[in-house]
């Protein structure tokens, strides 16, 4: 009697290759198009192209492992790479000046997202994504919290698309409103830095107002971006607590701890930022690292687009967009009000 044939263990790299190569190829096109249309940007183009391809072409199951890997692991790598571009002492000086306005606008973003989300009937995870994206730094913040709260890919795609819509409106509208209100350069820079979501949109609006406003808005935005770290830790604790309660109610006796869901990539983000702050990252390679981080996040968001279910996004209706509009207005108005009260306009 012959011995049974051994079953070969599938090679994870080979399993992921088709999906990864597809995501990288589309991301490369999105990156090039983003250079041509910087107002839109590569990440948004990547997620849109991913949605189009994923919902029009019959992608087989062989693409799924690589797409899932890019949407999760490559996403985390992109956040770590972004840390190399953020010097902590760079933002400390301006950050302390703008911290009060930033914290109040963030609080308004989360409170309005919760209140409006409940009223509009938007479910919790999409509510969190839109709230975090508006409060902190648009697509990058959504990318950072996605591995923690684990939303459906179509929710992530919808949130990023909603944030992008109001970024475009802000770039066109904010400079006009700033001149109508006769805001100072620093006043406009603080308003743009605390009330516009994506970094590229902050830069575009700030420098279209004045060079001084652009410089100030950029630093305020960098400070605001660092707050994604405590937000991620709080969300991780909340998710872990809920999971532990579910285990206890189910009587499964299973053990669940914060360590099992802790966003370790945020820790590595801090390490990367600390290395940059300590001057251990050569200046000559910093542009290349920034380019790598930008491309990795485009690959990850393209993969999320490839996984997104367009039918489910459409079935969500206008409520998430109305939520994004309401939160955006709350943040923009609260930023101006706080500056008026403290005499910083």
N, C-alpha and C positions, 0 to 999 in steps of 0.2 A: 504494500500500500504506500503510495507516494505521499510525501509530506505536504501539507497545505501550503499554497503559495503565500508568501508574506505580502501584506498590504503596505505599499509605500506611503510614507507620511507626506502629505502635500507640502510643497515649499511655500511658506508664507509670501516670500518675495515674488515668486511666479504668480501666485494667486492675486496679488495686489497690482501687478504690473499693468494689465489692460486698463483698469480704472484710473490708476495714477497717471499713466501716459496720456489718457484722454483729458484728464483734468489739467495736466501741465500744458498740453497743446492748446487747449481753449484759453487757459490763463495767459499764455504767451501772446496770443492774439489780443486778449483783453488789455494786457500791459501796453502793447504797442498802440492800440486805439486810445488808451488812457493818456499816453503822451501827446496824442493828437488833440484830444478833448479833455484837458486837465480839470475843467470845471466839473465834469461827470466823474472822472477818475477810473483807474483800472479795477478796483474792487467792485464798484457798482456794475461796470460793464461785464466783469467776470460772472457775477451772480445772475445777471440778465441772460447772457449767452448760455450759461449752464441751465437755466430754466427752459430756454427755447430748445436746446438740444435734448435735454432730458424728457421733455414733454412732446417732442415731435418725432424723434428717432426711436425705434424699438431696441433699446439697449438690453442686451441679454444679462443673465445672472452673473456671468463671468466678470462684468464690470463692477459689480456691487462691492466686493472686498476692498478694492483700491479706492473707490469713491468714498466709502465709509472711513477708511484710514486717513485720507486727505482731509475730510471734513472734521476729524477729531484730532489726530496726532499732529498733522501739519499745521493745523490751526494753533495748537499749543506752542509749537516751535516758532511760529511767526510772532506770537506775543513775547516769547523769550528774546527773540532777535530784536524786537522793538526796544527792549531794555537797554541794549548797547548804545542806543541813540539818545538816551535821556540822562543827562547829568543832574544829580540831585541838588548840588550846590548852585547849578545854573538857575533853578526855579525858586530857590529859597528866598532870595531878596524880594523879587516881585511877587512871589507867591504869598508871602506874609501880608503884603499890602492888599492883595485881592482876596484873601482867604475868607473874610467875612461875607463878601458878596457871593463868592463861589458856594459857600456852605448854605447860605439862605436860598439861592437859586436851585441848588441840588435838592434841598428839602422840599421846595415848592414843586419840583419836578416829580418827586416820588409821591407826595401827597395828592397832587392833581391826577397823576396816573392811576393811583389807587381809587380815588373818588370817582373820576370820570369812567374808569374801567368798570367799576361796579355798576354805575348808572347805565352804561352802554351795553353791558353784558359781555365784555371781552374777558376771555379766560385768563387765569393767573399768569401763565408762562409768557404769553404774548404781551400782557400788561407789564411784566417785569422787563422784557426785552425793550419795549418802546420807552419805558420810564428810564432805564439805565442808558439807553442810546441817546436820549434827549438830555439827560442830566450830566453826562460825562463826556463822551467822545465818539458818538455815533457808532459807525460800524466796528471800530476797534473795541469799544466797550461791549457791544453785543457779542463780538467774537470771544471776548474774555469770559463772559458769564455763561456762554452756551455749553461748555463742557460741564458746568456745575449744575445748572437746572435742567439740562437735557431736554430741550424742547423738540418738537417735530421740525424737520428741515424746512417745511413750507412756512412755519411760523417765523423761523429765523430769516428766511428770504423776504417774507412780508414786512417784518420789522425794519430790515435794512432798506428796503425799497421806500417805506414810509419816511424814515429818517432822511433819506436822500432827497425826497420831494421837497421837504421843508428846508434842507440845506440850500438847494438851488434858489428857492424863494428868498431866503435870507440874504444870499450873496447879492441878489438884484435889489432887494428892498431896503436892507439895513443902511447902506451908505446914503441913500436918498432921504430916509427918515432922520438919520444923524444930522445931515445938513439942515433939514427943516427945523430940527430941535436945537440947532446951533451947539451941538455937543463939542466939547474940547477933544483934542487928540487922545488924551489919556482916558477921558470919559467914554469915547467911542470904542477905544481899544478894550477897555474893561467890559463894556456891553457886548461887543462881538466875541470876546474871549470867554464870556460866561454864558452867552445865550445862543451861540451857533454851535452845532454839534461836531462836525468833522473838521479836522485840523486844516485840510486844504481849503475848505470853505471859509474858515476863520481868517486864514492868510489872505485869500482872495478879497474878502470884504474889508479887512483891515487896511491893506495896502492900497485899495481903490479909494479909501478915505484920505489917508495920508501915510507917509513913511513912518512917522512917529507912532501913529495909531496901529500900523501893522506890526511894528516891533513889540509894542506893549501887548497887543492882542495875542501874539504868538507865545510870549512867555506866560501870560495868564492861562492860555489853553494848555500849555505843558504842565503847569501846576494842577490844573483841573484833571488832566489825564492821570496823574499819580494817584488820585483818589479812587481809581478803579481797584486798587489793592485792598483797602479796607472793605469796600463794597463786596468784592469777591469773597473775602473771609467771612463777612456777615452772612452772605447768601449760602456759603458752604455750611455754616453752623445751623442755619434755619433748615436747610435740606436734610442734614444729618439728623437733626432733632425730629423732624417729621417721619423720616424713615425708621428711626428707633421706636417712635410711638406706634407706627404701623406694625412693626414686629411684635411689640408688646400686646397690642390689641388682638393680633392674630394668634397669640399664644404659641408662636413658632419656637420661642426659646433661642432664636438666633441672636448672635451678637452683632451689633452695629455701632460703629464708632465714627467720630469725626475724621479720623485718619483715613478711613476708607473712601471718603469723598473730598478730602482736602485738596484744593487746587495747587498741587505741587509746582506746576508750571509758573505760578505767580511768585513762588519762592525763588525759582531760577531767574525770573524776570528781575527780582530785587538784586540777586547776585550779579547779573549782567549790568544793571544800572550802577551798582557799587563799584564794579571794575572800571566802568567809564568815569565815574566820579573820582576814583583814585588815580586816574591818568594812566591806567595799565593797558588801555586800548589805543594803539598807535593812531595818530590823526590821519595818516595816509590811508588806512583801511576802513575808516568810519563810513565814508560814502558807499563803499562796497557792501558793508554790513547793512546799511540802511536800504540799499537796493535789494538785497537778499530778503530782508524782512518784508518789504513791500511786495515782492514777488510771491513769497510764501503765503501771505494773507490773501493774495489774489487767487492762488491755487486752492486754498482752503475754501474760500467763499464760492469759487466756481464749482467745487465739489458739492457744497451745500445746495447750490442752484440745480445741479444735476439730480440731486435727491429730492428736490422740492416737488410737491404735487400741486400743479397749477389749478386743478379743479377744486381742491380744498381751499386754496388761497382765494379763488373767486367766490366760493360759497361763504367765505367769511364776511363778504359784503363791505359796506363803507365804514363800519364801526371802528376798525383799527385806525383808519386814516383820520376819522374824526377825533379819536383818542390822541393821535400824534399831533394834530392841529391844536387841540385844547392844551396839551402839556407844553407845547412849544410857545404858545401865547403866554401861558402862566410864567414860564421861565423868563421870556423876554421882558414882560411887564415888571416882574419882581426885581430883576436886575436894575432896571431904571429907577424903580421906587427906592431901593436900598441906597443907590448912589445919591439920589436926591436928598434922602434923610441924613446921610453922613456928609453931605456937601462935597462929593467927589466928582460930580458932573462937570 
